[in-house]
């Protein structure tokens, strides 16, 4: 098991993105790790199946299984998608988990959305979404798009099929999915993209013409919003040529028969999103500041602008500590512990994280998908904390620590040493706020321990840790792995078992409650004898 390109297997390929970034994959047998279920969909290059972990069946995943023969010559496109998914961290963007390859297939493991696509989720007694429903959904999707633009990513294929709900209820979280056509851009490539990709009805005029930038996504969002409100797109034609001509030259029309009950604010926003000039068109960030998102709706009728209700709530109903107390006392300890906590959060179901998700969104008042110093300061003040800006910056630096220094899209560790702003990413916020006293059962710890025991030897070797990172598409140097191990095993006995693992996680007394048995499948197994 390793990162990629093992000797003697010619069909295991190393992939590179358009920007020549290497994508690492695990070559472990995925069928020993996941049990596969029903087929969710079939595409040109493969299919998507449901799956559950064999050692922890609580959560269901969606695994994209891509036939290497069908994708031959397009590996760069696949590498681009994986590269983007690895680095995006937003509550309304599909969560990437792991990537594998065999001689015949690539496998991309992601969260499974149990709900339907956007336009398939319109309530049965309605022809389209009400204005209030559309507003509540669109603010989340535009937030996701503003976030990816901030990261230098253009989606290029925003359409109803690429927005899925996590549940069958339209009040659940919508997720932006399918980054297969996405591209990374920077100051040098800005306004120079020429490849005409995407779905015809949702294409911006400049994409048809051949020179565009990230605002092509805003146009697609405008078409999407128009469709949500009345049930048909703003521009259409009898054939592709007529459609393209209408997109480029036809004026935006609000037919009174369908738009008479829609607010002027909604129409104004659509005019700004569907401006044919990409230079005059709103950015995603500007869309989020539009007055339409400040209106209250009930059954399609809108009311005057609302006042902010401010921040309230604690991370857990059972946890009576304030947010400040939780964040202030958060100590990640060993570097490896944060990686373990990330896995723990990733394996939790959406409903178990819903309270924390809502708190994150309450703090993230600008809908950027990250929490700034000013936003956290404001939230803590509203709960009565007297924390200074300096204290908050220290808290955020502690939460944002990341072992993977090679990540070019990551939480900033210190605003003093980089030009990037000091922010808290979504997953890091969840990790910091998880109530460890509630979730650290011995069964859960054993499950996570076995996740990193990729060699199935009841201990964590260097190779096991290397393989667990490869599954996430990451290649850690031996030096970094040794650093993590030495923090857990300072006596250099080269033995890290379940006892040491529990001690690293700071779970006092759990080891004493375990009666070890020589059975690798039992959460009470003896796992404390190891050779690295």
N, C-alpha and C positions, 0 to 999 in steps of 0.2 A: 504494500500500500504506500502511496506517495503522492507527490504533487502532480506530476505529469511526466510523460515521455519515459516510462520505465524501459530498461533494456529488453530487447527481444520482442517488443510489441509495437509493430510498425504503424498500426492503425490508431494508436493513442496519439493525439495531436496537440501541439502547443498552439494556442490561439493568441492573436494580437488584434487590438482595436485599430481603428483608422489612425489614431494618434500613436500607434506602436506601443501601447501599454500591454504587457503580458497578462493573460487571464489564466490563473492556476485552477485546476480542478482536482477533485479526488478520484482515484482509480479504484477505490474500494467497491466491492460488489453491493450495489444499492439494494438489491433484493434481500440481502441479509440484514439490512438496516430498516427498510420500510416494507410493509405489506401493502400491495396495491389493490384498489377497489375498482369501482365502475369508471367508465370513460365519460368525461365531462364534455369533450369536444374533439373534433378531428379537423386538422388544418392541412395546408399544403406540404408542410415539412414533418408532420408527426401528429401526436395527440396529447391531450391533457387528461390525467387520471387522478382520482382521489387516492390518498395514501395515509397510513398511520405508522408511527414508529413501532417497531416490534417490542421495544423495552418500555414504551410509554404510549398507550393508545388513546390517551385523553383527547388529544388535539388532532383534527383532520387537516391535511395539507392538499395542495394541488401541485402535481408534478408534471412539468412539460417534458415529454419524451420526444426527442428530435432525432430523426433518422439521418445518420451521417451521409448516406448516399444521396439523399434528397437535398441536403444543405451544402453539398460539396461545391466549393467555389464561392460560397457565401459565408464562410466561417467568420469573416470580419464583421459582418452584420450581427451574427450571434454573439461574438465577443463584445461588440458595442453594447448590446442589450444587457449582458451580464455585468459589464463594467458599470453601467448606469445604475442598475438595480442594486448592486453592492453598496453604492454610495448614497443612495437616497433614503432619508429617514424622516417621514412625515406621516401624520395620522390618516391622511387620505390618499396615500400612495401604497400600492400593493407591496407587502413585505417580502423581500428575498431572504431565503434561509441558507440553502446549500446548492452546490453544483458538483455533478459527477460526470464521468464519461466511461463507457466501456468500449470495446472494439467496434460496436455497431451503433451506439446511441450516445447522445448527450442528454443529461437529466438536469432540469432546473427546478428546485423545490421552492415553493412560495406558499403564502397563506391561501387558504381556500375561502372564496366568497360564497356564502350559502344563498345569497339573494340572486335576483335576476339582473339583466342589463337595464340601463337607464330607462329607455322608452318602453321596455316590456314591464316596467314596474309601475306604470301609471295606474292608479286605482281603477277597479273594474267599472265603477259607476261614473267615470270621468273620461272625456275625450282627450284631455291634456292635463298637465299639472296646473293647480291653482297658482296664483302669483306668489302666495306665501310659501307653498311647497317648493316652487322653483327657486325662490330666494334662499331658503334654508339649505337646499342642495348645492346651488351654484356657488355660494360663498365658500363652501368647503373645496369644491373642485378648482375654483379660481385661486384659492389659497395654495393648493397643491401645485398649480401651474406657476404661480408667482415664485414659489419655493424652487422649482426646478430651473427656472430662468435665473434665479439668484446663484444657482450652482453652475450656470453655464451650459444648461441642457435644453434643447428644443425637442418636444415630443413628436411633432409632425404628423400625428395621426389621431387627433382628438375627435371622437365620434361616440354616439351612444353605446356602441358595442364595447368600447374600451373604458366604460365606467360601470362598475359592478357594485352592488350593495352587499354588505357583510351579512345581512339577514333579509328575510322576506318583507320586513317592515321598512317603508321608505324613510322612516326616521332613524334607521341605522346608518352607519357610516358609508358613504359612497367612496369607492377606491378607484383611482386612476391606474389602469393596467396597460399591458402590452407596449413595451418600449422598444420593440423590434425595429422601428424606423427612426428612433431618436438619434440625435447627434450632439456631440459636445462642440461648443463654439467658444471663441475668445475674441479679443480685440482685433486679432489679425484676420480672422475669418468672418468677422461681423459684416453683415450685409453682402456677403459674397457667395452664399449658398445658392446653388443652381439646380440641384437634382429635384425634379418634379415628382415628389412622392406624397402619398396620402390618399384619402377617399374623395372622389370628385366633388360631391355635394358640399363638402366641408373645406375645400381648398380655397385659400386666399387668392385674390387677384394677382399678387406679386409672385406667388408660387407658379401660377399658370404662365406668367411672363418670364420667370426664370431667375430672378434675383430677389432674395428675401432674407429676413432675420427672424428673431424669436416672436415677433408680433404676428406671425402667421398662426401661432397657437391661439392668440386672442381672437382673431377672426373666426377660427373654428369654434371657440367658446361662444361667440356671438350667434353663430348659426345654431349651435346646440341650444342656447337659451331661447331663441326665437321658436325653434321646434318644440321645446318643452311647453311654451306658453300657448301655442295655437295648434300644435299637432302637425305642422308641415314646415318645410324649410323656406327661407326668404327668397331663394333663387332656385329655379329648376328649368328643365328643358326637355324636348322630345328626344334629343340625342346629346352626346357629350359635347359636341361643338357648340350647340345652342346653349347648353348649360354654362359652358365656359364664357361665352359671349355675354350672357346675362350676369354672371358673377362679376365680370370686368366692367360692364357698362350700364347695366340696368339700375335705376334708382331703388332705394329701399322703400317698400310700400307697406303701410299699416292699414289694411282693409278694415274699415269701420265696423263691418259686420262681425269681425272676430276680435277687434281690439278696443271696442268702446268701453269695456269694463276694466281695462288695464291702466295702471297708473302712468302719468306722464314721466315719472322718474324711470320706470322700466324702459319706456320707449327712448328716452334720452340716453340711457346706458347703451342700449342696442345700437343707436346711431353712432356712438363713440367707438364701440367694439367693431362695428361693420363699416367703418370709414375705409374707403377704397385706397386711401393713401396710408401706407404703413408708417409714414413719418408723423401724420396727424392722429393716427389711431392710438387709443389708450394702451398703456402697458397693463399687464396683469395687476401690478401693484396699484396703479391708478384706479383700476376697476374696483378694487376692494374699498377704496375711499369714497366711492360714489354714494350719494344720498339714498339711492334705492335700498342699500343694505342696512339703512337705519330705520326703515319703515316697519310698522307692525301690521300683520295681516291676520284675518280670520275669515275663513270660507271665501277667499278671493277678494275680500274688501279690505282696503288698506286704511290705516289710521295715521295720525300725525307722528313725527319722529319720536322714537323712544329715548328715554334716558338710561344710561348705563346702570345696571344693577350692581356693578362692582364685583369684586372677588369674594367668594365665600366657600366654605366647605373644608373638610379635612380629608386627607388621602384615603382613609378607611373608616367605615362606620364603627369598627371596633377599636380604632386607634384614636385616642383622645388628644394626642399631641398636636400642637399647631404645625403648620407647614414650616415655619421658621425653625422650630425645635427639631423637626425631622431632617431638614436640609443641613442644619448646623451640626448635628451629630453624625451625619453621614461620613463614614470613613471607609474608603475602599480597601485599605490595607494592602495585601499582596496584589501585584499586578494581575496575576492569574485570576484573582477573585472577581475582578470586573468582567473578565471573559465568561466566567461561570454565571455571573448574574445576568449577563446578556442572553445566554442560552436559556436561563430560567424564565426570563420575561418572554422570550420568543416562543417558548413552549406553553405559555399560558393562553387560554381562550380569550377572545375579544370581550366577552361579557364580564370576565374576571377583572379586566382592566378598564372597564367603562367609566368607573368613578374617577380614576386617575386621568383618563383621556379628557373628561369634561373639565377637570381642574386645570389641566394643561391649556386647554382652549380658552378658559376664563382668563388665564394669565396672559396668553398670547393675544393681546387686544388688537394688534395690527394684522393678525392672521398670516404671519410670515412663515409659520411652521417651526419657529424657534422662539426661545424666550431671551429677551435682552436684559441688560442690567436694569434699565429703567422700568421695564414691565414687572420684573421680580420685585423691585423696590416698591412699586405701587401696590402690588398684591400683598406684600408683607405689611405695609402701612395700613391697608384696609382691614387686616386681621388683628391690628393693634400692636404690631412689632415696632420697636424703635431702632431696628438694625440700620447701621450706616451704609453708605454706598461702598465704602472700603470693605466692610464685612461681607457684603453681598458679592463683591468681586472675588473675594477669597473663597466663598462658598462655591461660586460658579467655576472657578479654576479647579477646585477639588472635584467637583462633579464631572467636569469636562475632560479630565485626564484620559488620554488614549494611548495605549501601548503601541499602536500601529502608526508610527511617525511618517510612514510612507504614504498614508492616505492623503490625497490632495483635496478631498472634501471631508472635513472632519471638524469636530468641536475644537475651538481655540483653547489651548491650555493657558496661555498668558497673553493678555492684550498688550503687554509691555514689550514682547519679543516678536510680534508679528503685526502685519497690517490688517489681519482679519479681525472682525469685531468679536468681542467676548459674548458668546451665546451658549444656551443649553439646548442640545438636540432633544428631540422627542423621546428616543429610546433611553437616553441618559437620565432624563427626568423620571421616567418610569422606574428605572433601575434604582435611583436614589430614594424613591418614595415607597417602594415595595415594603410591606410590613413583614420583615424577616421572621418575626416571632410567629406569625400565622402560617407562612408558606414553607418554612424549613422543617418539614416533617422528615423522619428518617427515610421514609419511602421516596420522598421527593429528592432528598440528597443522594440517595443511592442511585436513583434514575439518572440524575445529572452526572454523577461520578462515572456511571457506565457509559454515558454519552461520550465522555472524553477517553474512556478505556477502549479505544478503537481496535486494539489488538486482542480484546477479550481475554486478558490475562489477569484480571482483578487487580491491576495496578496501572499507574500512569507513567509510561516510558517516554523518552524523548520522541521516539517515532510515533507514539500514540498521540502526543500533543501536536506534533507536526501535521499528522493526518487530519486531526480535528480542525485545524486551521485551514488546511487545503480544501476541506469540504465547504468552507465559506469563501473559497476563491482567494485565500490569502496565503502568502508564503513568508513564514517567519524565519529569520536567520537562527542558526544554532546558538549564537550569542544571546539572543532574546529569549529563546527557550531555556537556556541555562540560567538566565537571570530569574525567570519565573520559578524554576525548580529550586534554586538556591534560597529563595525567599520562603518557600514551604519547607525546605530541608536544609536549614543552616548548618547542621552538623556534618553535612556531606556524606551521610550514610547511604545515599543513593537509594533510599527507600521511601516511597510515598504511597501510602495506602489509604483506606477509607478513614481511619483515625485521623491521619494528618490532614486529609481533605476536609473533614469536619472542623478540625481546629482552625484551618485557614479561613473557613467560612464564619468562624466566630460563634459557633453554636455550642454554648457551654453545656456540658453534661450529657450531650447526646450519645457520646461514645460509651459512657457508663451504662446507658440503658439498652445497649445492643448485646445480644447473646450471639456471638459469632458462630457460624456454622460453615462447613466446607461445602458450600453450595452457591455457585456463581449467580443463580437465578433468584436467590432469596435476598431481600433487602437487609437481612441481618448477617450476610455472608462475611467471612473473614477475608478482608482485602488489604491487610496492612503489611504484607511481606512482598517487597518488590526489588527488582534489579533494574537499574536504568541503563 
